Amino acid sequence: MAFKLNVGSIKLIPSTGGVFEVSVNGQSVYSKKATGEFPDEEALVRKIKSLL
């Protein structure tokens, strides 16, 4: 588990239309709506780790 000691909680919010948004403490980290594709998992994990 990549964030076992750093994350107090994770919230999943259902949406429609295939929207996939990731934010950390209110800061947008990734937007499928903006890019039109799902993120590379490893790149997303690195970006999140850099914000923790």
mmCIF entry with sequence, helices, sheets and N, C-alpha, C, O atoms, coordinates in Angstrom:
data_MODEL
# 
_entry.id   MODEL 
# 
_entity.id                         1 
_entity.type                       polymer 
_entity.pdbx_number_of_molecules   1 
# 
_entity_poly.entity_id                      1 
_entity_poly.type                           'polypeptide(L)' 
_entity_poly.nstd_linkage                   no 
_entity_poly.nstd_monomer                   no 
_entity_poly.pdbx_seq_one_letter_code       MAFKLNVGSIKLIPSTGGVFEVSVNGQSVYSKKATGEFPDEEALVRKIKSLL 
_entity_poly.pdbx_seq_one_letter_code_can   MAFKLNVGSIKLIPSTGGVFEVSVNGQSVYSKKATGEFPDEEALVRKIKSLL 
_entity_poly.pdbx_strand_id                 A 
# 
loop_
_entity_poly_seq.entity_id 
_entity_poly_seq.num 
_entity_poly_seq.mon_id 
_entity_poly_seq.hetero 
1 1  MET n 
1 2  ALA n 
1 3  PHE n 
1 4  LYS n 
1 5  LEU n 
1 6  ASN n 
1 7  VAL n 
1 8  GLY n 
1 9  SER n 
1 10 ILE n 
1 11 LYS n 
1 12 LEU n 
1 13 ILE n 
1 14 PRO n 
1 15 SER n 
1 16 THR n 
1 17 GLY n 
1 18 GLY n 
1 19 VAL n 
1 20 PHE n 
1 21 GLU n 
1 22 VAL n 
1 23 SER n 
1 24 VAL n 
1 25 ASN n 
1 26 GLY n 
1 27 GLN n 
1 28 SER n 
1 29 VAL n 
1 30 TYR n 
1 31 SER n 
1 32 LYS n 
1 33 LYS n 
1 34 ALA n 
1 35 THR n 
1 36 GLY n 
1 37 GLU n 
1 38 PHE n 
1 39 PRO n 
1 40 ASP n 
1 41 GLU n 
1 42 GLU n 
1 43 ALA n 
1 44 LEU n 
1 45 VAL n 
1 46 ARG n 
1 47 LYS n 
1 48 ILE n 
1 49 LYS n 
1 50 SER n 
1 51 LEU n 
1 52 LEU n 
# 
_struct_asym.id          A 
_struct_asym.entity_id   1 
# 
loop_
_struct_conf.conf_type_id 
_struct_conf.id 
_struct_conf.pdbx_PDB_helix_id 
_struct_conf.beg_label_comp_id 
_struct_conf.beg_label_asym_id 
_struct_conf.beg_label_seq_id 
_struct_conf.pdbx_beg_PDB_ins_code 
_struct_conf.end_label_comp_id 
_struct_conf.end_label_asym_id 
_struct_conf.end_label_seq_id 
_struct_conf.pdbx_end_PDB_ins_code 
_struct_conf.beg_auth_comp_id 
_struct_conf.beg_auth_asym_id 
_struct_conf.beg_auth_seq_id 
_struct_conf.end_auth_comp_id 
_struct_conf.end_auth_asym_id 
_struct_conf.end_auth_seq_id 
_struct_conf.pdbx_PDB_helix_class 
_struct_conf.details 
_struct_conf.pdbx_PDB_helix_length 
HELX_P HELX_P1 AA1 LYS A 32 ? THR A 35 ? LYS A 32 THR A 35 1 ? 4  
HELX_P HELX_P2 AA2 GLU A 41 ? LEU A 51 ? GLU A 41 LEU A 51 1 ? 11 
# 
_struct_conf_type.id          HELX_P 
_struct_conf_type.criteria    ? 
_struct_conf_type.reference   ? 
# 
_struct_sheet.id               AA1 
_struct_sheet.type             ? 
_struct_sheet.number_strands   2 
_struct_sheet.details          ? 
# 
_struct_sheet_order.sheet_id     AA1 
_struct_sheet_order.range_id_1   1 
_struct_sheet_order.range_id_2   2 
_struct_sheet_order.offset       ? 
_struct_sheet_order.sense        anti-parallel 
# 
loop_
_struct_sheet_range.sheet_id 
_struct_sheet_range.id 
_struct_sheet_range.beg_label_comp_id 
_struct_sheet_range.beg_label_asym_id 
_struct_sheet_range.beg_label_seq_id 
_struct_sheet_range.pdbx_beg_PDB_ins_code 
_struct_sheet_range.end_label_comp_id 
_struct_sheet_range.end_label_asym_id 
_struct_sheet_range.end_label_seq_id 
_struct_sheet_range.pdbx_end_PDB_ins_code 
_struct_sheet_range.beg_auth_comp_id 
_struct_sheet_range.beg_auth_asym_id 
_struct_sheet_range.beg_auth_seq_id 
_struct_sheet_range.end_auth_comp_id 
_struct_sheet_range.end_auth_asym_id 
_struct_sheet_range.end_auth_seq_id 
AA1 1 GLU A 21 ? VAL A 24 ? GLU A 21 VAL A 24 
AA1 2 GLN A 27 ? SER A 31 ? GLN A 27 SER A 31 
# 
loop_
_atom_site.group_PDB 
_atom_site.id 
_atom_site.type_symbol 
_atom_site.label_atom_id 
_atom_site.label_alt_id 
_atom_site.label_comp_id 
_atom_site.label_asym_id 
_atom_site.label_entity_id 
_atom_site.label_seq_id 
_atom_site.pdbx_PDB_ins_code 
_atom_site.Cartn_x 
_atom_site.Cartn_y 
_atom_site.Cartn_z 
_atom_site.occupancy 
_atom_site.B_iso_or_equiv 
_atom_site.pdbx_formal_charge 
_atom_site.auth_seq_id 
_atom_site.auth_comp_id 
_atom_site.auth_asym_id 
_atom_site.auth_atom_id 
_atom_site.pdbx_PDB_model_num 
ATOM 1   N N  . MET A 1 1  ? 0.853   -1.177 0.000   1.00 0.00 ? 1  MET A N  1 
ATOM 2   C CA . MET A 1 1  ? 0.000   0.000  0.000   1.00 0.00 ? 1  MET A CA 1 
ATOM 3   C C  . MET A 1 1  ? 0.896   1.236  0.000   1.00 0.00 ? 1  MET A C  1 
ATOM 4   O O  . MET A 1 1  ? 1.727   1.400  0.894   1.00 0.00 ? 1  MET A O  1 
ATOM 5   N N  . ALA A 1 2  ? 0.737   2.088  -0.976  1.00 0.00 ? 2  ALA A N  1 
ATOM 6   C CA . ALA A 1 2  ? 1.640   3.215  -1.197  1.00 0.00 ? 2  ALA A CA 1 
ATOM 7   C C  . ALA A 1 2  ? 1.554   4.301  -0.129  1.00 0.00 ? 2  ALA A C  1 
ATOM 8   O O  . ALA A 1 2  ? 2.553   4.969  0.137   1.00 0.00 ? 2  ALA A O  1 
ATOM 9   N N  . PHE A 1 3  ? 0.396   4.497  0.487   1.00 0.00 ? 3  PHE A N  1 
ATOM 10  C CA . PHE A 1 3  ? 0.199   5.640  1.384   1.00 0.00 ? 3  PHE A CA 1 
ATOM 11  C C  . PHE A 1 3  ? -0.231  5.222  2.785   1.00 0.00 ? 3  PHE A C  1 
ATOM 12  O O  . PHE A 1 3  ? -0.902  5.989  3.475   1.00 0.00 ? 3  PHE A O  1 
ATOM 13  N N  . LYS A 1 4  ? 0.136   4.050  3.206   1.00 0.00 ? 4  LYS A N  1 
ATOM 14  C CA . LYS A 1 4  ? -0.365  3.475  4.455   1.00 0.00 ? 4  LYS A CA 1 
ATOM 15  C C  . LYS A 1 4  ? -0.218  4.401  5.659   1.00 0.00 ? 4  LYS A C  1 
ATOM 16  O O  . LYS A 1 4  ? -1.140  4.478  6.472   1.00 0.00 ? 4  LYS A O  1 
ATOM 17  N N  . LEU A 1 5  ? 0.886   5.094  5.802   1.00 0.00 ? 5  LEU A N  1 
ATOM 18  C CA . LEU A 1 5  ? 1.114   5.918  6.987   1.00 0.00 ? 5  LEU A CA 1 
ATOM 19  C C  . LEU A 1 5  ? 0.774   7.394  6.790   1.00 0.00 ? 5  LEU A C  1 
ATOM 20  O O  . LEU A 1 5  ? 0.718   8.137  7.769   1.00 0.00 ? 5  LEU A O  1 
ATOM 21  N N  . ASN A 1 6  ? 0.548   7.833  5.570   1.00 0.00 ? 6  ASN A N  1 
ATOM 22  C CA . ASN A 1 6  ? 0.372   9.254  5.296   1.00 0.00 ? 6  ASN A CA 1 
ATOM 23  C C  . ASN A 1 6  ? -1.066  9.701  5.077   1.00 0.00 ? 6  ASN A C  1 
ATOM 24  O O  . ASN A 1 6  ? -1.346  10.899 5.125   1.00 0.00 ? 6  ASN A O  1 
ATOM 25  N N  . VAL A 1 7  ? -1.982  8.774  4.838   1.00 0.00 ? 7  VAL A N  1 
ATOM 26  C CA . VAL A 1 7  ? -3.346  9.144  4.476   1.00 0.00 ? 7  VAL A CA 1 
ATOM 27  C C  . VAL A 1 7  ? -4.296  8.800  5.610   1.00 0.00 ? 7  VAL A C  1 
ATOM 28  O O  . VAL A 1 7  ? -4.371  7.653  6.050   1.00 0.00 ? 7  VAL A O  1 
ATOM 29  N N  . GLY A 1 8  ? -5.023  9.816  6.081   1.00 0.00 ? 8  GLY A N  1 
ATOM 30  C CA . GLY A 1 8  ? -5.998  9.600  7.138   1.00 0.00 ? 8  GLY A CA 1 
ATOM 31  C C  . GLY A 1 8  ? -7.314  9.074  6.616   1.00 0.00 ? 8  GLY A C  1 
ATOM 32  O O  . GLY A 1 8  ? -7.992  8.314  7.306   1.00 0.00 ? 8  GLY A O  1 
ATOM 33  N N  . SER A 1 9  ? -7.694  9.468  5.394   1.00 0.00 ? 9  SER A N  1 
ATOM 34  C CA . SER A 1 9  ? -8.932  8.984  4.802   1.00 0.00 ? 9  SER A CA 1 
ATOM 35  C C  . SER A 1 9  ? -8.923  9.217  3.298   1.00 0.00 ? 9  SER A C  1 
ATOM 36  O O  . SER A 1 9  ? -8.202  10.071 2.782   1.00 0.00 ? 9  SER A O  1 
ATOM 37  N N  . ILE A 1 10 ? -9.741  8.435  2.616   1.00 0.00 ? 10 ILE A N  1 
ATOM 38  C CA . ILE A 1 10 ? -9.945  8.577  1.177   1.00 0.00 ? 10 ILE A CA 1 
ATOM 39  C C  . ILE A 1 10 ? -11.443 8.633  0.961   1.00 0.00 ? 10 ILE A C  1 
ATOM 40  O O  . ILE A 1 10 ? -12.183 7.836  1.538   1.00 0.00 ? 10 ILE A O  1 
ATOM 41  N N  . LYS A 1 11 ? -11.898 9.558  0.143   1.00 0.00 ? 11 LYS A N  1 
ATOM 42  C CA . LYS A 1 11 ? -13.321 9.692  -0.133  1.00 0.00 ? 11 LYS A CA 1 
ATOM 43  C C  . LYS A 1 11 ? -13.564 9.450  -1.618  1.00 0.00 ? 11 LYS A C  1 
ATOM 44  O O  . LYS A 1 11 ? -12.949 10.099 -2.464  1.00 0.00 ? 11 LYS A O  1 
ATOM 45  N N  . LEU A 1 12 ? -14.462 8.513  -1.937  1.00 0.00 ? 12 LEU A N  1 
ATOM 46  C CA . LEU A 1 12 ? -14.875 8.266  -3.314  1.00 0.00 ? 12 LEU A CA 1 
ATOM 47  C C  . LEU A 1 12 ? -16.251 8.882  -3.501  1.00 0.00 ? 12 LEU A C  1 
ATOM 48  O O  . LEU A 1 12 ? -17.181 8.587  -2.751  1.00 0.00 ? 12 LEU A O  1 
ATOM 49  N N  . ILE A 1 13 ? -16.372 9.733  -4.498  1.00 0.00 ? 13 ILE A N  1 
ATOM 50  C CA . ILE A 1 13 ? -17.631 10.420 -4.753  1.00 0.00 ? 13 ILE A CA 1 
ATOM 51  C C  . ILE A 1 13 ? -18.152 9.977  -6.116  1.00 0.00 ? 13 ILE A C  1 
ATOM 52  O O  . ILE A 1 13 ? -17.537 10.285 -7.137  1.00 0.00 ? 13 ILE A O  1 
ATOM 53  N N  . PRO A 1 14 ? -19.276 9.259  -6.150  1.00 0.00 ? 14 PRO A N  1 
ATOM 54  C CA . PRO A 1 14 ? -19.826 8.798  -7.421  1.00 0.00 ? 14 PRO A CA 1 
ATOM 55  C C  . PRO A 1 14 ? -20.155 9.972  -8.338  1.00 0.00 ? 14 PRO A C  1 
ATOM 56  O O  . PRO A 1 14 ? -20.541 11.049 -7.884  1.00 0.00 ? 14 PRO A O  1 
ATOM 57  N N  . SER A 1 15 ? -19.995 9.739  -9.625  1.00 0.00 ? 15 SER A N  1 
ATOM 58  C CA . SER A 1 15 ? -20.281 10.768 -10.616 1.00 0.00 ? 15 SER A CA 1 
ATOM 59  C C  . SER A 1 15 ? -20.877 10.091 -11.846 1.00 0.00 ? 15 SER A C  1 
ATOM 60  O O  . SER A 1 15 ? -21.018 8.868  -11.883 1.00 0.00 ? 15 SER A O  1 
ATOM 61  N N  . THR A 1 16 ? -21.221 10.879 -12.835 1.00 0.00 ? 16 THR A N  1 
ATOM 62  C CA . THR A 1 16 ? -21.762 10.336 -14.077 1.00 0.00 ? 16 THR A CA 1 
ATOM 63  C C  . THR A 1 16 ? -20.864 10.721 -15.242 1.00 0.00 ? 16 THR A C  1 
ATOM 64  O O  . THR A 1 16 ? -20.018 11.608 -15.129 1.00 0.00 ? 16 THR A O  1 
ATOM 65  N N  . GLY A 1 17 ? -21.061 10.046 -16.346 1.00 0.00 ? 17 GLY A N  1 
ATOM 66  C CA . GLY A 1 17 ? -20.353 10.422 -17.563 1.00 0.00 ? 17 GLY A CA 1 
ATOM 67  C C  . GLY A 1 17 ? -18.894 10.021 -17.614 1.00 0.00 ? 17 GLY A C  1 
ATOM 68  O O  . GLY A 1 17 ? -18.147 10.570 -18.424 1.00 0.00 ? 17 GLY A O  1 
ATOM 69  N N  . GLY A 1 18 ? -18.454 9.078  -16.776 1.00 0.00 ? 18 GLY A N  1 
ATOM 70  C CA . GLY A 1 18 ? -17.076 8.612  -16.823 1.00 0.00 ? 18 GLY A CA 1 
ATOM 71  C C  . GLY A 1 18 ? -16.055 9.596  -16.302 1.00 0.00 ? 18 GLY A C  1 
ATOM 72  O O  . GLY A 1 18 ? -14.877 9.500  -16.646 1.00 0.00 ? 18 GLY A O  1 
ATOM 73  N N  . VAL A 1 19 ? -16.477 10.539 -15.481 1.00 0.00 ? 19 VAL A N  1 
ATOM 74  C CA . VAL A 1 19 ? -15.553 11.532 -14.929 1.00 0.00 ? 19 VAL A CA 1 
ATOM 75  C C  . VAL A 1 19 ? -14.702 10.879 -13.844 1.00 0.00 ? 19 VAL A C  1 
ATOM 76  O O  . VAL A 1 19 ? -15.226 10.190 -12.969 1.00 0.00 ? 19 VAL A O  1 
ATOM 77  N N  . PHE A 1 20 ? -13.390 11.098 -13.905 1.00 0.00 ? 20 PHE A N  1 
ATOM 78  C CA . PHE A 1 20 ? -12.448 10.562 -12.915 1.00 0.00 ? 20 PHE A CA 1 
ATOM 79  C C  . PHE A 1 20 ? -11.549 11.710 -12.495 1.00 0.00 ? 20 PHE A C  1 
ATOM 80  O O  . PHE A 1 20 ? -10.682 12.141 -13.256 1.00 0.00 ? 20 PHE A O  1 
ATOM 81  N N  . GLU A 1 21 ? -11.756 12.204 -11.285 1.00 0.00 ? 21 GLU A N  1 
ATOM 82  C CA . GLU A 1 21 ? -11.002 13.347 -10.779 1.00 0.00 ? 21 GLU A CA 1 
ATOM 83  C C  . GLU A 1 21 ? -10.259 12.927 -9.516  1.00 0.00 ? 21 GLU A C  1 
ATOM 84  O O  . GLU A 1 21 ? -10.818 12.227 -8.672  1.00 0.00 ? 21 GLU A O  1 
ATOM 85  N N  . VAL A 1 22 ? -9.014  13.344 -9.381  1.00 0.00 ? 22 VAL A N  1 
ATOM 86  C CA . VAL A 1 22 ? -8.228  13.048 -8.186  1.00 0.00 ? 22 VAL A CA 1 
ATOM 87  C C  . VAL A 1 22 ? -7.740  14.368 -7.616  1.00 0.00 ? 22 VAL A C  1 
ATOM 88  O O  . VAL A 1 22 ? -7.163  15.187 -8.330  1.00 0.00 ? 22 VAL A O  1 
ATOM 89  N N  . SER A 1 23 ? -7.976  14.570 -6.315  1.00 0.00 ? 23 SER A N  1 
ATOM 90  C CA . SER A 1 23 ? -7.462  15.773 -5.658  1.00 0.00 ? 23 SER A CA 1 
ATOM 91  C C  . SER A 1 23 ? -6.887  15.392 -4.302  1.00 0.00 ? 23 SER A C  1 
ATOM 92  O O  . SER A 1 23 ? -7.309  14.417 -3.681  1.00 0.00 ? 23 SER A O  1 
ATOM 93  N N  . VAL A 1 24 ? -5.922  16.174 -3.860  1.00 0.00 ? 24 VAL A N  1 
ATOM 94  C CA . VAL A 1 24 ? -5.290  15.978 -2.560  1.00 0.00 ? 24 VAL A CA 1 
ATOM 95  C C  . VAL A 1 24 ? -5.426  17.282 -1.797  1.00 0.00 ? 24 VAL A C  1 
ATOM 96  O O  . VAL A 1 24 ? -4.913  18.315 -2.227  1.00 0.00 ? 24 VAL A O  1 
ATOM 97  N N  . ASN A 1 25 ? -6.119  17.236 -0.661  1.00 0.00 ? 25 ASN A N  1 
ATOM 98  C CA . ASN A 1 25 ? -6.348  18.431 0.160   1.00 0.00 ? 25 ASN A CA 1 
ATOM 99  C C  . ASN A 1 25 ? -6.911  19.585 -0.667  1.00 0.00 ? 25 ASN A C  1 
ATOM 100 O O  . ASN A 1 25 ? -6.504  20.736 -0.506  1.00 0.00 ? 25 ASN A O  1 
ATOM 101 N N  . GLY A 1 26 ? -7.852  19.261 -1.555  1.00 0.00 ? 26 GLY A N  1 
ATOM 102 C CA . GLY A 1 26 ? -8.505  20.277 -2.364  1.00 0.00 ? 26 GLY A CA 1 
ATOM 103 C C  . GLY A 1 26 ? -7.747  20.694 -3.610  1.00 0.00 ? 26 GLY A C  1 
ATOM 104 O O  . GLY A 1 26 ? -8.264  21.476 -4.408  1.00 0.00 ? 26 GLY A O  1 
ATOM 105 N N  . GLN A 1 27 ? -6.531  20.192 -3.800  1.00 0.00 ? 27 GLN A N  1 
ATOM 106 C CA . GLN A 1 27 ? -5.721  20.539 -4.973  1.00 0.00 ? 27 GLN A CA 1 
ATOM 107 C C  . GLN A 1 27 ? -5.898  19.458 -6.040  1.00 0.00 ? 27 GLN A C  1 
ATOM 108 O O  . GLN A 1 27 ? -5.686  18.276 -5.768  1.00 0.00 ? 27 GLN A O  1 
ATOM 109 N N  . SER A 1 28 ? -6.288  19.861 -7.254  1.00 0.00 ? 28 SER A N  1 
ATOM 110 C CA . SER A 1 28 ? -6.471  18.910 -8.340  1.00 0.00 ? 28 SER A CA 1 
ATOM 111 C C  . SER A 1 28 ? -5.143  18.256 -8.707  1.00 0.00 ? 28 SER A C  1 
ATOM 112 O O  . SER A 1 28 ? -4.137  18.934 -8.916  1.00 0.00 ? 28 SER A O  1 
ATOM 113 N N  . VAL A 1 29 ? -5.160  16.925 -8.782  1.00 0.00 ? 29 VAL A N  1 
ATOM 114 C CA . VAL A 1 29 ? -3.968  16.160 -9.135  1.00 0.00 ? 29 VAL A CA 1 
ATOM 115 C C  . VAL A 1 29 ? -4.124  15.561 -10.530 1.00 0.00 ? 29 VAL A C  1 
ATOM 116 O O  . VAL A 1 29 ? -3.153  15.470 -11.282 1.00 0.00 ? 29 VAL A O  1 
ATOM 117 N N  . TYR A 1 30 ? -5.344  15.154 -10.877 1.00 0.00 ? 30 TYR A N  1 
ATOM 118 C CA . TYR A 1 30 ? -5.591  14.566 -12.189 1.00 0.00 ? 30 TYR A CA 1 
ATOM 119 C C  . TYR A 1 30 ? -7.051  14.737 -12.558 1.00 0.00 ? 30 TYR A C  1 
ATOM 120 O O  . TYR A 1 30 ? -7.931  14.654 -11.701 1.00 0.00 ? 30 TYR A O  1 
ATOM 121 N N  . SER A 1 31 ? -7.307  14.976 -13.839 1.00 0.00 ? 31 SER A N  1 
ATOM 122 C CA . SER A 1 31 ? -8.667  15.113 -14.337 1.00 0.00 ? 31 SER A CA 1 
ATOM 123 C C  . SER A 1 31 ? -8.824  14.351 -15.648 1.00 0.00 ? 31 SER A C  1 
ATOM 124 O O  . SER A 1 31 ? -8.275  14.755 -16.673 1.00 0.00 ? 31 SER A O  1 
ATOM 125 N N  . LYS A 1 32 ? -9.571  13.251 -15.619 1.00 0.00 ? 32 LYS A N  1 
ATOM 126 C CA . LYS A 1 32 ? -9.868  12.517 -16.850 1.00 0.00 ? 32 LYS A CA 1 
ATOM 127 C C  . LYS A 1 32 ? -10.740 13.377 -17.754 1.00 0.00 ? 32 LYS A C  1 
ATOM 128 O O  . LYS A 1 32 ? -10.654 13.284 -18.978 1.00 0.00 ? 32 LYS A O  1 
ATOM 129 N N  . LYS A 1 33 ? -11.570 14.203 -17.159 1.00 0.00 ? 33 LYS A N  1 
ATOM 130 C CA . LYS A 1 33 ? -12.426 15.091 -17.947 1.00 0.00 ? 33 LYS A CA 1 
ATOM 131 C C  . LYS A 1 33 ? -11.576 16.030 -18.801 1.00 0.00 ? 33 LYS A C  1 
ATOM 132 O O  . LYS A 1 33 ? -11.920 16.311 -19.949 1.00 0.00 ? 33 LYS A O  1 
ATOM 133 N N  . ALA A 1 34 ? -10.467 16.514 -18.243 1.00 0.00 ? 34 ALA A N  1 
ATOM 134 C CA . ALA A 1 34 ? -9.594  17.437 -18.971 1.00 0.00 ? 34 ALA A CA 1 
ATOM 135 C C  . ALA A 1 34 ? -8.721  16.724 -20.005 1.00 0.00 ? 34 ALA A C  1 
ATOM 136 O O  . ALA A 1 34 ? -8.467  17.266 -21.080 1.00 0.00 ? 34 ALA A O  1 
ATOM 137 N N  . THR A 1 35 ? -8.256  15.494 -19.680 1.00 0.00 ? 35 THR A N  1 
ATOM 138 C CA . THR A 1 35 ? -7.325  14.791 -20.567 1.00 0.00 ? 35 THR A CA 1 
ATOM 139 C C  . THR A 1 35 ? -8.006  13.816 -21.517 1.00 0.00 ? 35 THR A C  1 
ATOM 140 O O  . THR A 1 35 ? -7.471  13.498 -22.579 1.00 0.00 ? 35 THR A O  1 
ATOM 141 N N  . GLY A 1 36 ? -9.197  13.338 -21.129 1.00 0.00 ? 36 GLY A N  1 
ATOM 142 C CA . GLY A 1 36 ? -9.898  12.366 -21.956 1.00 0.00 ? 36 GLY A CA 1 
ATOM 143 C C  . GLY A 1 36 ? -9.408  10.935 -21.788 1.00 0.00 ? 36 GLY A C  1 
ATOM 144 O O  . GLY A 1 36 ? -9.858  10.042 -22.506 1.00 0.00 ? 36 GLY A O  1 
ATOM 145 N N  . GLU A 1 37 ? -8.497  10.705 -20.853 1.00 0.00 ? 37 GLU A N  1 
ATOM 146 C CA . GLU A 1 37 ? -7.983  9.350  -20.631 1.00 0.00 ? 37 GLU A CA 1 
ATOM 147 C C  . GLU A 1 37 ? -7.656  9.128  -19.163 1.00 0.00 ? 37 GLU A C  1 
ATOM 148 O O  . GLU A 1 37 ? -7.485  10.076 -18.396 1.00 0.00 ? 37 GLU A O  1 
ATOM 149 N N  . PHE A 1 38 ? -7.573  7.849  -18.786 1.00 0.00 ? 38 PHE A N  1 
ATOM 150 C CA . PHE A 1 38 ? -7.195  7.532  -17.415 1.00 0.00 ? 38 PHE A CA 1 
ATOM 151 C C  . PHE A 1 38 ? -5.701  7.757  -17.241 1.00 0.00 ? 38 PHE A C  1 
ATOM 152 O O  . PHE A 1 38 ? -4.941  7.624  -18.200 1.00 0.00 ? 38 PHE A O  1 
ATOM 153 N N  . PRO A 1 39 ? -5.269  8.099  -16.025 1.00 0.00 ? 39 PRO A N  1 
ATOM 154 C CA . PRO A 1 39 ? -3.845  8.383  -15.795 1.00 0.00 ? 39 PRO A CA 1 
ATOM 155 C C  . PRO A 1 39 ? -3.008  7.113  -15.740 1.00 0.00 ? 39 PRO A C  1 
ATOM 156 O O  . PRO A 1 39 ? -3.526  6.023  -15.497 1.00 0.00 ? 39 PRO A O  1 
ATOM 157 N N  . ASP A 1 40 ? -1.723  7.267  -15.968 1.00 0.00 ? 40 ASP A N  1 
ATOM 158 C CA . ASP A 1 40 ? -0.770  6.197  -15.710 1.00 0.00 ? 40 ASP A CA 1 
ATOM 159 C C  . ASP A 1 40 ? -0.711  6.036  -14.192 1.00 0.00 ? 40 ASP A C  1 
ATOM 160 O O  . ASP A 1 40 ? -0.445  7.000  -13.474 1.00 0.00 ? 40 ASP A O  1 
ATOM 161 N N  . GLU A 1 41 ? -0.956  4.827  -13.708 1.00 0.00 ? 41 GLU A N  1 
ATOM 162 C CA . GLU A 1 41 ? -1.054  4.602  -12.261 1.00 0.00 ? 41 GLU A CA 1 
ATOM 163 C C  . GLU A 1 41 ? 0.220   5.005  -11.519 1.00 0.00 ? 41 GLU A C  1 
ATOM 164 O O  . GLU A 1 41 ? 0.146   5.663  -10.481 1.00 0.00 ? 41 GLU A O  1 
ATOM 165 N N  . GLU A 1 42 ? 1.378   4.621  -12.035 1.00 0.00 ? 42 GLU A N  1 
ATOM 166 C CA . GLU A 1 42 ? 2.636   4.941  -11.352 1.00 0.00 ? 42 GLU A CA 1 
ATOM 167 C C  . GLU A 1 42 ? 2.881   6.447  -11.307 1.00 0.00 ? 42 GLU A C  1 
ATOM 168 O O  . GLU A 1 42 ? 3.343   6.970  -10.294 1.00 0.00 ? 42 GLU A O  1 
ATOM 169 N N  . ALA A 1 43 ? 2.577   7.139  -12.392 1.00 0.00 ? 43 ALA A N  1 
ATOM 170 C CA . ALA A 1 43 ? 2.752   8.591  -12.423 1.00 0.00 ? 43 ALA A CA 1 
ATOM 171 C C  . ALA A 1 43 ? 1.810   9.266  -11.434 1.00 0.00 ? 43 ALA A C  1 
ATOM 172 O O  . ALA A 1 43 ? 2.187   10.231 -10.770 1.00 0.00 ? 43 ALA A O  1 
ATOM 173 N N  . LEU A 1 44 ? 0.584   8.759  -11.338 1.00 0.00 ? 44 LEU A N  1 
ATOM 174 C CA . LEU A 1 44 ? -0.384  9.328  -10.405 1.00 0.00 ? 44 LEU A CA 1 
ATOM 175 C C  . LEU A 1 44 ? 0.074   9.125  -8.962  1.00 0.00 ? 44 LEU A C  1 
ATOM 176 O O  . LEU A 1 44 ? -0.027  10.042 -8.147  1.00 0.00 ? 44 LEU A O  1 
ATOM 177 N N  . VAL A 1 45 ? 0.574   7.940  -8.643  1.00 0.00 ? 45 VAL A N  1 
ATOM 178 C CA . VAL A 1 45 ? 1.063   7.663  -7.289  1.00 0.00 ? 45 VAL A CA 1 
ATOM 179 C C  . VAL A 1 45 ? 2.232   8.590  -6.956  1.00 0.00 ? 45 VAL A C  1 
ATOM 180 O O  . VAL A 1 45 ? 2.286   9.140  -5.856  1.00 0.00 ? 45 VAL A O  1 
ATOM 181 N N  . ARG A 1 46 ? 3.165   8.771  -7.888  1.00 0.00 ? 46 ARG A N  1 
ATOM 182 C CA . ARG A 1 46 ? 4.307   9.673  -7.650  1.00 0.00 ? 46 ARG A CA 1 
ATOM 183 C C  . ARG A 1 46 ? 3.832   11.099 -7.392  1.00 0.00 ? 46 ARG A C  1 
ATOM 184 O O  . ARG A 1 46 ? 4.340   11.775 -6.497  1.00 0.00 ? 46 ARG A O  1 
ATOM 185 N N  . LYS A 1 47 ? 2.858   11.555 -8.176  1.00 0.00 ? 47 LYS A N  1 
ATOM 186 C CA . LYS A 1 47 ? 2.362   12.922 -8.006  1.00 0.00 ? 47 LYS A CA 1 
ATOM 187 C C  . LYS A 1 47 ? 1.688   13.092 -6.644  1.00 0.00 ? 47 LYS A C  1 
ATOM 188 O O  . LYS A 1 47 ? 1.894   14.100 -5.969  1.00 0.00 ? 47 LYS A O  1 
ATOM 189 N N  . ILE A 1 48 ? 0.889   12.113 -6.243  1.00 0.00 ? 48 ILE A N  1 
ATOM 190 C CA . ILE A 1 48 ? 0.227   12.181 -4.939  1.00 0.00 ? 48 ILE A CA 1 
ATOM 191 C C  . ILE A 1 48 ? 1.266   12.166 -3.820  1.00 0.00 ? 48 ILE A C  1 
ATOM 192 O O  . ILE A 1 48 ? 1.172   12.953 -2.878  1.00 0.00 ? 48 ILE A O  1 
ATOM 193 N N  . LYS A 1 49 ? 2.257   11.275 -3.915  1.00 0.00 ? 49 LYS A N  1 
ATOM 194 C CA . LYS A 1 49 ? 3.308   11.206 -2.888  1.00 0.00 ? 49 LYS A CA 1 
ATOM 195 C C  . LYS A 1 49 ? 4.030   12.538 -2.746  1.00 0.00 ? 49 LYS A C  1 
ATOM 196 O O  . LYS A 1 49 ? 4.399   12.925 -1.638  1.00 0.00 ? 49 LYS A O  1 
ATOM 197 N N  . SER A 1 50 ? 4.237   13.242 -3.854  1.00 0.00 ? 50 SER A N  1 
ATOM 198 C CA . SER A 1 50 ? 4.952   14.519 -3.788  1.00 0.00 ? 50 SER A CA 1 
ATOM 199 C C  . SER A 1 50 ? 4.165   15.580 -3.029  1.00 0.00 ? 50 SER A C  1 
ATOM 200 O O  . SER A 1 50 ? 4.742   16.559 -2.554  1.00 0.00 ? 50 SER A O  1 
ATOM 201 N N  . LEU A 1 51 ? 2.853   15.393 -2.912  1.00 0.00 ? 51 LEU A N  1 
ATOM 202 C CA . LEU A 1 51 ? 2.009   16.366 -2.214  1.00 0.00 ? 51 LEU A CA 1 
ATOM 203 C C  . LEU A 1 51 ? 1.783   16.021 -0.745  1.00 0.00 ? 51 LEU A C  1 
ATOM 204 O O  . LEU A 1 51 ? 1.237   16.831 0.003   1.00 0.00 ? 51 LEU A O  1 
ATOM 205 N N  . LEU A 1 52 ? 2.194   14.837 -0.331  1.00 0.00 ? 52 LEU A N  1 
ATOM 206 C CA . LEU A 1 52 ? 1.975   14.415 1.060   1.00 0.00 ? 52 LEU A CA 1 
ATOM 207 C C  . LEU A 1 52 ? 3.151   14.761 1.935   1.00 0.00 ? 52 LEU A C  1 
ATOM 208 O O  . LEU A 1 52 ? 3.133   14.477 3.133   1.00 0.00 ? 52 LEU A O  1 
# 
